[in-house]
């Protein structure tokens, strides 16, 4: 029996990289991808001969990866849309260009990759598509508006695809991750350099964040915990449509169900 084949986007660090390593050690055939050539070379140095360059904003890159994997393996069992980043900043301080760039990667790149892999999985008669969303696709936090909106969009797309794929053997799976120990927050803080906040009423908050004086994030888990879940999904013939990862996700998801909007807002302003 041939090993399960998984393609993972966004493997330069964090969840993508940890998942690639963890799944390779458990004998899945892993094809990790990254946007930068230097990161692809690093993946190859780690033993991933199938590592490829993939910028999800470029449809031709997605097509090339799919064609290459199919030529080598004849199938793709799992496609993990992990690539993404967080643009920080109050919505009132963001130029529309920054919001469009956020959506280009987190939403439109994910959409294009999913659009291209679905026909492949229909032809082969099976497949699992994992969409990396966030607790911030369920609730919103201030100063993360562009990212919040992008993940709300991912939730809506995945929920719709799941309904539209009911007559197929393709599973559409959402991962709602909470705080994960990775370079994500570090990289998100760097995006503040794109924001002209000298005259912003949020200036003090921005400067504290850049100095590392922001709020501590409770309930954080290491990225390998997500990798373990991906492995469980690979083994499960009937995976769940949605997985909550970290206590923070569970707490905030339940709070949204149980609290009034006013009470929920008060809670979220304290997070």
Residue pairs with C-beta under 8 A, 6 or more apart in sequence:
2 29
2 73
2 74
2 75
3 27
3 28
3 29
4 28
4 29
4 77
4 78
4 234
5 28
5 29
5 31
5 69
5 73
5 75
5 76
5 77
5 78
6 23
6 28
6 29
6 30
6 31
6 76
6 77
6 78
6 79
6 80
6 230
6 234
7 31
7 33
7 65
7 66
7 69
7 76
7 78
7 79
7 80
8 16
8 19
8 20
8 30
8 31
8 32
8 33
8 80
8 82
9 16
9 33
9 54
9 56
9 80
9 81
9 82
9 83
9 109
9 113
10 16
10 33
10 34
10 35
10 56
10 82
10 83
10 84
10 132
11 17
11 19
11 20
11 32
11 33
11 34
11 39
11 43
11 51
11 82
12 34
12 35
12 36
12 39
12 42
13 182
13 183
14 180
14 182
14 183
14 184
14 223
15 82
15 132
15 177
15 180
15 182
15 223
15 226
15 227
16 32
16 34
16 80
16 82
16 83
17 32
17 43
17 223
18 182
18 222
18 223
18 224
18 226
18 227
19 80
19 82
19 223
19 226
19 227
19 230
20 30
20 32
20 43
20 48
21 46
21 227
22 224
22 227
22 228
22 230
22 231
23 30
23 227
23 230
23 231
23 234
24 30
24 47
24 48
26 231
28 231
28 234
29 50
29 73
30 48
30 50
31 48
31 50
31 51
31 52
31 65
31 69
32 43
32 48
32 50
32 51
32 52
33 40
33 51
33 52
33 53
33 54
33 65
33 83
34 40
34 43
34 51
34 53
34 54
35 53
35 54
35 55
35 56
35 83
36 53
37 53
40 51
40 52
40 53
43 51
44 51
50 69
50 72
52 64
52 65
52 68
53 61
54 61
54 62
54 64
54 65
54 83
55 61
55 109
56 62
56 81
56 83
56 105
56 109
56 110
56 112
56 113
57 104
57 105
57 108
57 109
59 112
59 116
62 112
62 113
62 116
63 116
66 76
66 116
66 117
66 120
69 76
70 76
70 120
75 124
76 117
76 120
76 121
76 124
76 127
77 126
77 127
77 128
77 234
78 127
78 128
78 129
78 130
78 230
78 233
78 234
79 113
79 114
79 117
79 121
79 127
79 128
79 129
79 130
80 130
80 132
80 230
81 110
81 113
81 114
81 129
81 130
81 131
81 132
82 130
82 132
83 105
83 109
83 110
84 105
84 106
84 110
84 132
84 150
85 102
85 105
85 106
85 184
85 187
85 188
85 191
86 144
86 146
86 147
86 184
86 185
86 187
86 188
86 191
87 94
87 98
87 99
87 101
87 102
87 146
87 147
87 188
87 191
87 194
88 143
88 144
88 147
88 188
88 189
88 191
88 192
88 195
88 209
89 98
89 143
89 145
89 146
89 191
89 192
89 194
89 195
89 197
89 206
90 142
90 143
90 145
90 200
90 202
91 145
91 146
92 200
93 195
93 196
93 197
93 200
93 202
94 145
94 146
94 195
95 194
98 146
98 191
98 194
98 195
99 146
99 149
102 146
102 147
102 149
102 150
103 146
103 149
103 150
103 153
106 147
106 150
106 151
106 153
106 154
107 150
107 153
107 154
107 157
110 131
110 154
110 157
111 157
114 129
114 131
114 157
114 161
117 127
117 129
118 129
118 161
118 165
118 170
120 127
121 127
121 129
121 168
121 170
122 168
122 170
125 169
126 169
126 170
127 169
127 170
127 171
128 170
128 171
128 173
128 233
128 234
128 239
129 161
129 170
129 171
129 172
129 173
130 173
130 175
130 230
130 233
131 154
131 157
131 158
131 172
131 173
131 174
131 175
132 154
132 175
132 177
133 151
133 154
133 155
133 158
133 174
133 175
133 176
133 177
134 147
134 151
134 176
134 177
134 178
135 176
135 177
135 178
135 244
135 246
135 248
135 249
135 252
135 253
136 144
136 147
136 148
136 151
137 148
137 151
137 152
137 154
137 155
137 174
137 176
138 155
138 176
138 249
138 252
138 253
138 256
139 252
139 253
139 255
139 256
139 264
139 268
140 148
140 152
140 268
141 148
141 268
141 271
142 268
142 269
143 202
143 205
147 188
154 174
155 174
158 172
158 173
158 174
159 174
161 172
162 172
162 241
165 172
171 238
171 239
171 241
172 241
173 233
173 239
173 240
173 241
173 242
173 243
174 241
174 242
174 243
175 226
175 229
175 243
175 245
176 242
176 243
176 244
176 245
176 249
176 253
177 226
177 245
177 246
177 249
178 219
178 220
178 221
178 244
178 245
178 246
178 247
178 248
178 249
178 252
179 217
179 218
179 219
179 220
179 221
179 246
179 248
180 220
180 221
180 222
180 223
180 225
180 226
180 245
180 246
181 220
181 221
181 222
181 223
182 223
185 217
189 209
189 210
192 206
192 209
192 210
195 206
197 203
197 206
200 206
205 214
208 214
215 271
217 248
218 248
219 246
219 247
219 248
219 251
220 246
221 245
221 246
225 245
226 245
229 243
229 245
233 239
233 243
244 250
244 253
252 267
252 268
252 271
255 264
255 267
256 264
259 267
